[in-house]
Amino acid sequence: MTDTRNNPLTGQTIELLQTLIRNRCVNDGSASSGYESRSADVIQTYLEGTGVDIERYEPTAGRASLVARIAGTDPTAPSVCLMGHTDVVPVDPQGWSRDPFGGELIDGEVWGRGGVDMLNLTSSMAVAFRHLMDTGFRPAGDLIYFAVADEESGSKHGAQWVADNAPDAIRCDYLLTESGGLHSGPGDAPFVGVNIGEKGVAWRKLRVRGTPGHGSAPFRSDNALVKAAAVIQRLTAYSPAPRFHELWTHQVSSMGLDDDTRQSLLDAGRIDDLLASMPNAGLARHLHACTHTTFSCNVIEGTMKTNTIPSVIDIGVDIRTLPGEGPDDVRAHLEAALGDLADDVEVEIVMNDAASISRMDNPMWDSLQRAVNKPFPAARLTPQMVVGFTDARIFRHMGSVAYGAGLFSPELEAGDYSTRFHGNDERIDVESLRLTTQFWLDVVRDLMG
C-alpha cells in the first residue's frame, strides 16, 4: 500500500478525488442534471492560488466546465491538453457494499461513483497541473487542463459546446484523457494499453405507433407497446457478422492468450462460437463489442397507464458502430434487424458520431512510452480501441491527436476494472492514483520541458 505521508501528491489526489465523488455530479441525460459547477468550483479553488489563467464556460445553468492554461514559451511548440470530465452516471445504492457517494478510503482503495470513470484521472491531472505550476515549470507549448461537464450524455453541455463556441480555448496538438494504462500480457514484458481510437456512437429513437383504447378490451387492439416489444426482441436477437478493425490484431496479441484462443479471436468464422462459450461473461461482452456493431435497447417511453392501451411508444437504442460505418450503414442494419416491422418504425437520429482514430507516429507516443518505462522498464505500449465514446472524438474532429492514457497498478485486473465502469462497487486503488499522478508529470516534462 502506498504511504501517502511520504507522497504528498498522492495524498492530494486522494483528497480531491474524495471531494469530487461526494459532490454527486450525477448526469441522468437531462439538461437540469449534472450540477458539475460544484466540482468546477472545487477545482478552480484548488488551482487558482497558483496564479494560473482560468476560464469557465457554463452554457446551461449549473453545468460549468473549466479551462486552466500555462502559457508556453515557444509559440511553435506543440500544445497539450489534459482533460477529465466531472460528471458521473446514476447509481442504484442497493447494489453497493458502501455508500456510492461516500468517497471512503478503505484498505487502500477509494470507493465511490466516478472512482474509475473518470474522477480518478480528473483529480490526478489537476494535482499534476498544480504541481507543475508550484514548481515553476514553463512548458515549451501551452499546457491546458480541461475539467469538462456532460461527457456521460453526449457532451452538448460540455466539450461539444466549447468546441463549437470557444474552440481556441481548448485547441491543442495533443490530448490526453480516459482511459488507458491497464497492464496485460506476460509479467516480465507486459503491455500497457493506450486507447488511440473509439467506436462510433449512433443513438437512435425508434417510435412505434398504435391506436389508443381501453385496457379492459384488448382483443384485436392496436397496442403500440406490443409492437415495441417485438421491435426490441428483434434488435436484441440481431447478430451482424464480426469485422476486425486495424487494431484488433494488436489487441489480441497483447492479451497473453493460448494459441487456439488467439487464432479463434482472429477468425471471423470462429469468434462468435468462442465468445458464446467463454466462461468470463464480462470479457466476452467486451471482446464482442470490439468486433461487432452493437444494438442495446435501454430506454422505453410513452403514454402508458395501466388501463389505457398506448398509442405511441419511443425506444431509445444505443448503437455503436465500427470504423468505416456511417448513417447509411446504420439504416441498413436496422432494416435487416427489423425485417417486415421496419415500415412501422419511425427512426430519429439522436447522436451520430463516426468512429475515430489517432496516429502513433508522433513525439507524444514516444513520451508516453518513456513515461511508462520509468516505473516499468520492460513494458511496451499497445494501441487499443475503446468500445464506448469519450470526449476525445471531439478533439480528433478538431484535428488533435487524442489518446486515452494513464498508468495503473499491475495488480489491477482488467476484467475487474471494466466491470466497475457504470457498475456496482466502483473504486480505485491508491497505488494506481500514485502512478497516474506521476505519469502525467513525466509525460509533460518529457514532451514539453
Secondary structure as UniProt FT lines:
FT   HELIX           4..6
FT   HELIX           8..22
FT   TURN            31..32
FT   HELIX           37..48
FT   TURN            49..51
FT   STRAND          53..57
FT   TURN            61..62
FT   STRAND          65..70
FT   TURN            75..76
FT   STRAND          80..85
FT   HELIX           93..95
FT   TURN            100..101
FT   STRAND          105..106
FT   TURN            107..108
FT   STRAND          109..111
FT   TURN            113..118
FT   HELIX           119..134
FT   TURN            135..136
FT   STRAND          143..148
FT   HELIX           151..153
FT   TURN            156..158
FT   HELIX           159..165
FT   HELIX           167..169
FT   STRAND          174..177
FT   STRAND          183..184
FT   TURN            187..188
FT   STRAND          191..198
FT   STRAND          200..201
FT   STRAND          204..209
FT   STRAND          213..214
FT   TURN            215..216
FT   TURN            219..220
FT   HELIX           224..237
FT   TURN            246..247
FT   HELIX           248..253
FT   HELIX           259..265
FT   TURN            268..270
FT   HELIX           271..277
FT   HELIX           281..291
FT   STRAND          294..302
FT   TURN            306..307
FT   STRAND          308..309
FT   STRAND          312..321
FT   TURN            323..324
FT   HELIX           327..338
FT   HELIX           339..344
FT   STRAND          345..349
FT   STRAND          356..357
FT   HELIX           363..373
FT   TURN            374..375
FT   TURN            377..378
FT   STRAND          380..386
FT   HELIX           392..397
FT   TURN            398..399
FT   STRAND          401..404
FT   TURN            410..411
FT   HELIX           414..420
FT   TURN            421..422
FT   STRAND          427..429
FT   HELIX           430..448
//
